[in-house]
Amino acid sequence: MMLPQELIRAKRDGHVLTDAEITHFVCGLTDGRVTEGQAAAFAMAVFFRGLSLPERVALTRAMTHSGTVLDWDLPGPVLDKHSTGGVGDAVSLALAPMVAACGGYVPMISGRGLGHTGGTLDKLSSIPGYDATPGLDRFRSVTRSIGCAIIGQTADLAPADRRLYAIRDVTGTVESLDLITASILSKKLAAGLDGLVMDVKTGSGAFMAGIEEARALAESIVSVANGAGLNTVALITDMDAPLASSAGNALEVAYIVDYLTGRTCEPVFHAVTVSLCAEMLILGGLATDIADAAQRVEDARDSGRAAAIFGRMVSALGGPADFIEKVDQYCPVAPVIRPVKALRTGIVSQIETREIGLAVIALGGGRTRPQDDIDPAVGLSALARPGDAADLLGIVHARTETQADAAETTLRAAYRIAPDAPLPRPGIIQRIA
């Protein structure tokens, strides 16, 4: 008899688990035989001991088949992108409608925030009426009719991952390369994709802060995904600064509406978004080369087609029909809004980006426990980037003056000011296929 505690002990002691043992443990995660404490212990054992490639594949497959695996019949390729997470990383909200406007279908199954990073599902939940966990029939219908649907994991899709994902968030095991690989790919394989592009972040705001760690994760995901029959490429992208100038759920949604409608276009955010979209078009056979793909993506945004699709998706999933036109009326607003100025003159040379993410959590924009509620209105906006003049560091959006005081202190401490501008870092660091 394979007891959960015996499998935990084996992994704790560095033994290689068999496919059958891993499948048994995942079944226990799904049906409740494995307790929360046992799941946490397993995650910690994997964090310290690691998994071999065959173990990683077995865990991914077991979690994929812990629920429904979708099968699509659509007149275009089924494509998706996944990010390992960062601060101000709202790319998914723009990318899905941009790719849909180019002929792809994007059934995106997103997650809630992990650690210091924001989650796509939490951002969308700040839209009044938006149903982030519809049934599979509605998910299929919206994807077919609109071209994209961004939802959270339903009870049907990779339920074992959904349970382990929440436990990782609060047990210090988010950064495990093996668990990240299995978590991401189990959801993507369950979604029945034709192609996947991975956005692996590196830098001070990433889970994989070092480039070697990021490269190892990218290679792990690409090798496991392609081995499982899912055509996948990865881009390693920079997270040494917040990707967007807003961090916080409703603030990032409003930022994306401004981006899709052309009211804002920050260069690094735009470059990363277009590059990821272009890779998806290539995987789906919707463009002949990267230059052609990038131009198609630019046209989808500039023409307003992508913004219209985003608005239709929001409406189809229960949000306001005029959300694009009246985003400022629908997004919740924090009662305390405070600009934070630097205490010295100079140029922003470096940012402790993780600290900015933690400041958002402290404001109430993230979780410290799986059951915690999130305040969608709080966060930070107008965040300065490296190379900017050290004047306004950002704007705090808080529920109380006390919370605003703490966020202001954290924000100032996160920024390094120098006399000269730092060397620029590229948004796209490396491509791995």
Salt bridges, closest charged atoms under 4 A:
GLU6 OE2 - ARG9 NH1 2.57
ASP13 OD1 - ARG12 NE 2.99
ASP31 OD2 - ARG33 NE 2.82
GLU55 OE2 - LYS11 NZ 3.03
ASP80 OD2 - LYS188 NZ 2.60
ASP122 OD1 - ARG112 NH1 2.96
ASP122 OD1 - ARG367 NH2 2.99
ASP131 OD2 - ARG138 NH1 3.12
ASP161 OD2 - LYS187 NZ 3.01
ASP178 OD1 - ARG56 NE 2.93
ASP199 OD2 - LYS201 NZ 2.84
GLU212 OE2 - ARG215 NH1 2.66
ASP238 OD1 - ARG425 NH2 2.53
ASP240 OD2 - ARG425 NH1 3.27
GLU252 OE1 - LYS123 NZ 3.23
ASP258 OD1 - ARG263 NE 2.80
GLU279 OE2 - ARG431 NE 2.87
ASP292 OD2 - ARG296 NE 3.13
GLU298 OE1 - HIS270 NE2 3.05
ASP302 OD1 - ARG301 NH1 3.42
ASP322 OD2 - LYS326 NZ 3.34
ASP372 OD1 - ARG369 NE 2.91
ASP375 OD2 - ARG399 NE 2.88
ASP391 OD1 - LYS341 NZ 3.84
GLU401 OE1 - ARG338 NH2 2.62
ASP405 OD1 - ARG338 NH1 2.73
GLU408 OE1 - ARG338 NH1 2.79
GLU408 OE2 - ARG412 NH1 2.73
